[in-house]
Amino acid sequence: MSMPTTLRIGHSPDPDDAFMWYPLADPDGAGAKIDTGPYRFEHVLQDIETLNRRCEKGELEITALSIHQYAHVADRYALTSCGSSMGDGYGPMIVAPRPLTDEDLRHVTIAVPGERTTAFLALSLWLGKGAFRYEVVAFDQIIERVAAGDFDAGLIIHEGQLTYGKAGLERVIDLGQWWGAKTGLPLPLGGNAIRRDLADQAPAICRILYNSIRYAVDHREQAIRYALNYARDMGADMADRFVGMYVNDYTLDYGDRGRQAVRTLLTEAANLEMVPPIDVIDFIEPG
């Protein structure tokens, strides 16, 4: 019997990604929960900005990445039609210890989780390219450091969107809400992509990824229990709520609306010279 081909799959150590890829993991030593065909999946857990940067070198066969970053690596990777994180009426937030106006934000220093995150792109679209000062801080340290007074405001992603109030911070703006009001579309935050040199295998790999998400959705209680291992400062109810925000119908397939959201975001950003233009955004379908 031939040995399985190992595929490295990069994703964030967060409840939503853990939930989606739980069926590909082996937490109890019993193997994957679904048929992975001729492949073995090796999980590479890193923050999204690190994964974004690794994309530039094409280091991982499969990876989560910010939609912002996709514009910079579309020659190396193709988006899969499943695995997206969409904020439909909600998304990354600016939080601060006190009320701030958009003009205030142009004169303070904002802690941000990375320059290639979609959160950073949305903030730049809202305030203006180069119109604010910022410092890159690990995403899971932003709330703590803003609360400690190290920064005047913070751009938060992941579960911080539900937990910032515990630190005495208040929301200045929800960029997902802003984008929805502006465009009528969800804010496409992250996706998954397969390296283009695997083009012949990509549909079959995409089918396995889709089956993983489908299994997790259909076995929600089991998958949530696994995701709790990555739920910082969240109990089971809040973790379930967070997973529900970012693992939804769009995650199974972008659909027409989700695809339009990606095109709209990257076209607007390209028109403002914030990202390179992409003629065609292709999505790998399950084979």
C-alpha positions in Angstrom: 0.0 0.0 0.0 1.4 3.4 -1.0 1.9 6.0 1.7 -0.6 8.9 1.8 0.5 12.2 0.4 1.0 14.8 3.2 -0.7 18.1 2.7 0.0 20.9 5.1 -3.1 23.0 5.9 -2.4 26.3 7.6 -5.1 27.9 9.8 -5.5 30.1 12.8 -5.7 28.6 16.3 -9.3 29.9 16.7 -12.6 28.3 17.4 -14.1 28.7 13.9 -11.1 27.2 12.1 -10.8 24.4 14.7 -14.5 23.7 14.2 -14.2 23.5 10.4 -11.1 21.3 10.4 -11.9 19.1 13.4 -12.9 16.2 11.0 -9.4 16.3 9.5 -7.7 16.3 12.9 -6.9 13.3 15.0 -7.7 14.4 18.6 -8.5 11.0 20.0 -6.1 8.9 18.0 -8.8 7.3 15.9 -7.9 9.1 12.7 -9.8 11.6 10.6 -13.6 11.6 10.8 -14.0 11.6 7.1 -12.4 9.8 4.1 -9.4 11.8 3.1 -8.5 9.7 0.1 -4.8 9.5 -0.7 -4.0 12.4 1.5 -2.9 13.0 5.1 -3.5 16.5 6.5 -0.8 18.1 8.7 -2.3 21.1 10.6 -0.1 24.2 10.8 -1.5 26.5 13.4 -0.4 30.1 13.2 -1.9 33.6 13.4 -3.5 34.9 10.2 -0.8 37.5 9.5 1.9 34.9 9.7 0.0 32.7 7.3 -0.5 35.7 5.0 3.2 36.3 4.9 3.9 32.6 4.3 1.6 32.7 1.3 4.0 35.0 -0.5 6.6 32.2 -0.6 4.0 29.5 -1.4 5.2 27.5 1.6 2.0 25.6 2.4 -0.1 23.5 0.1 -3.4 24.7 1.6 -3.8 27.7 3.7 -6.2 30.1 5.3 -5.5 33.7 4.2 -7.0 37.1 4.4 -9.0 38.2 1.3 -6.8 41.3 1.4 -3.7 39.2 1.0 -5.2 37.1 -1.7 -4.8 40.0 -4.1 -1.1 39.8 -3.5 -0.8 36.0 -4.0 -3.4 35.2 -6.7 -0.6 34.0 -8.9 0.4 31.4 -6.4 -2.9 30.3 -4.9 -6.5 29.8 -6.0 -9.4 30.3 -3.6 -11.5 27.3 -2.7 -15.3 27.7 -3.0 -15.6 26.6 0.6 -14.0 27.7 3.9 -14.7 31.4 3.7 -15.2 33.7 6.8 -17.8 36.3 6.0 -19.1 39.1 8.3 -22.6 39.7 7.2 -23.5 42.9 9.1 -20.7 42.4 11.6 -16.9 42.1 11.5 -13.7 43.6 12.7 -14.1 46.4 15.2 -12.2 49.4 16.5 -12.4 49.5 20.3 -11.1 52.0 22.8 -11.4 52.9 26.5 -13.4 56.0 25.6 -15.6 57.3 22.8 -13.6 58.4 19.7 -14.7 59.9 16.4 -13.3 59.0 13.0 -11.3 62.3 13.2 -9.9 61.3 16.6 -8.7 58.0 15.1 -6.6 59.9 12.5 -4.6 61.4 15.4 -4.0 58.5 17.7 -2.1 55.2 17.4 -4.2 52.1 16.6 -3.0 48.6 17.4 -3.7 46.4 14.3 -3.4 42.7 13.9 -1.4 42.9 10.6 -1.1 45.0 7.5 -2.3 42.2 5.2 -5.5 41.4 7.2 -8.8 42.3 5.7 -9.5 44.1 8.9 -6.6 46.5 8.1 -7.9 46.9 4.5 -11.4 47.8 5.7 -10.0 50.3 8.2 -7.9 51.9 5.4 -11.0 52.1 3.2 -13.0 53.7 6.0 -10.4 56.2 7.2 -8.3 56.6 4.1 -5.1 55.1 2.9 -2.2 56.4 5.1 -4.6 58.6 7.1 -3.9 57.0 10.5 -1.0 55.9 12.7 -0.8 52.2 13.7 1.4 49.5 15.1 1.2 45.8 14.4 0.4 43.8 17.5 -0.4 40.1 17.9 -4.1 39.8 17.5 -4.6 38.1 20.9 -2.7 40.9 22.7 -4.5 43.9 21.3 -7.4 44.1 23.8 -5.0 43.7 26.8 -2.6 46.4 25.5 -5.4 48.9 24.7 -6.9 48.3 28.1 -3.5 48.9 29.7 -3.1 52.2 27.9 -0.3 51.2 25.5 -2.5 52.2 22.6 -5.4 54.6 22.2 -7.5 52.2 20.2 -7.3 48.7 18.8 -8.5 46.9 15.6 -9.8 43.5 16.9 -10.6 40.3 15.0 -11.6 36.8 15.9 -13.2 36.2 19.3 -12.2 39.6 20.6 -15.3 40.9 18.8 -17.3 39.2 21.6 -15.0 39.6 24.6 -13.7 43.2 24.5 -16.4 44.5 26.9 -14.8 42.4 29.7 -11.7 44.6 29.5 -13.7 47.8 29.9 -13.5 48.8 26.3 -16.2 50.1 24.0 -16.9 49.8 20.4 -16.0 52.8 18.2 -17.1 51.2 14.9 -18.0 47.8 13.5 -16.3 47.7 10.1 -18.6 44.9 8.9 -21.6 47.0 9.6 -20.1 49.9 7.8 -19.2 47.8 4.8 -22.7 46.3 4.7 -24.4 49.7 4.8 -22.0 51.0 2.1 -22.3 48.1 -0.3 -25.2 45.9 0.8 -22.8 43.0 0.9 -21.1 40.9 3.6 -17.4 41.7 4.3 -15.3 38.9 3.0 -12.6 38.5 5.7 -10.8 35.3 5.1 -10.8 32.3 2.8 -8.9 29.1 2.1 -6.7 28.6 -0.9 -4.8 25.8 -2.6 -1.4 26.3 -4.2 -1.7 26.5 -8.0 1.0 23.8 -8.7 -1.6 21.4 -7.3 -4.1 22.3 -10.0 -4.8 18.8 -11.2 -5.5 17.7 -7.6 -7.3 20.8 -6.4 -10.9 19.8 -7.1 -10.4 16.5 -5.2 -8.7 18.3 -2.3 -11.5 20.9 -2.3 -14.1 18.1 -2.0 -12.3 16.8 1.1 -12.3 20.3 2.6 -16.0 20.7 1.8 -16.7 17.3 3.4 -14.9 18.4 6.5 -16.9 21.5 7.0 -20.1 19.6 6.2 -19.3 17.0 8.8 -18.6 19.6 11.4 -21.9 21.4 10.7 -23.8 18.1 10.9 -22.0 17.0 14.1 -22.0 20.4 15.7 -21.8 19.3 19.3 -18.7 17.2 18.8 -17.0 19.9 16.7 -17.8 22.6 19.3 -16.3 20.5 22.0 -13.1 20.3 20.0 -13.2 24.0 19.2 -13.3 24.8 22.9 -9.7 23.9 23.0 -9.0 27.1 21.1 -11.6 29.3 22.7 -9.7 31.9 24.7 -11.8 33.6 27.4 -14.9 32.0 26.1 -17.3 29.4 27.6 -19.2 26.9 25.5 -22.1 29.2 24.8 -20.0 32.1 23.6 -17.8 29.8 21.5 -20.9 28.3 19.9 -22.1 31.9 19.1 -18.7 32.8 17.6 -18.6 29.7 15.5 -22.1 30.5 14.3 -20.9 33.9 13.2 -18.2 32.7 10.9 -19.1 29.1 9.9 -22.3 29.5 8.0 -23.8 29.0 4.5 -21.1 31.2 3.0 -18.5 28.8 4.5 -20.0 25.8 2.6 -20.0 27.9 -0.6 -19.4 31.6 -1.2 -22.5 31.6 -3.4 -23.2 34.5 -5.9 -23.4 37.1 -3.1 -20.2 36.0 -1.5 -18.3 36.0 -4.7 -19.6 39.4 -5.5 -18.5 40.6 -2.1 -14.9 39.4 -2.8 -14.9 41.1 -6.2 -16.3 44.3 -4.9 -13.9 44.6 -2.0 -10.8 43.9 -4.1 -12.0 46.0 -7.0 -12.6 49.0 -4.8 -9.2 48.5 -3.0 -7.4 48.2 -6.4 -9.1 51.3 -7.7 -7.6 53.1 -4.7 -4.2 51.5 -5.3 -4.4 49.5 -2.0 -4.0 46.1 -3.7 -2.8 44.9 -7.1 -5.7 44.5 -9.6 -6.9 41.0 -10.4 -8.6 40.4 -13.8 -10.4 37.2 -12.8 -11.0 35.8 -9.3 -11.3 32.1 -9.7 -12.8 29.7 -7.2 -12.0 26.0 -7.0 -15.1 23.9 -6.9 -15.2 20.4 -5.3 -14.5 17.7 -7.7 
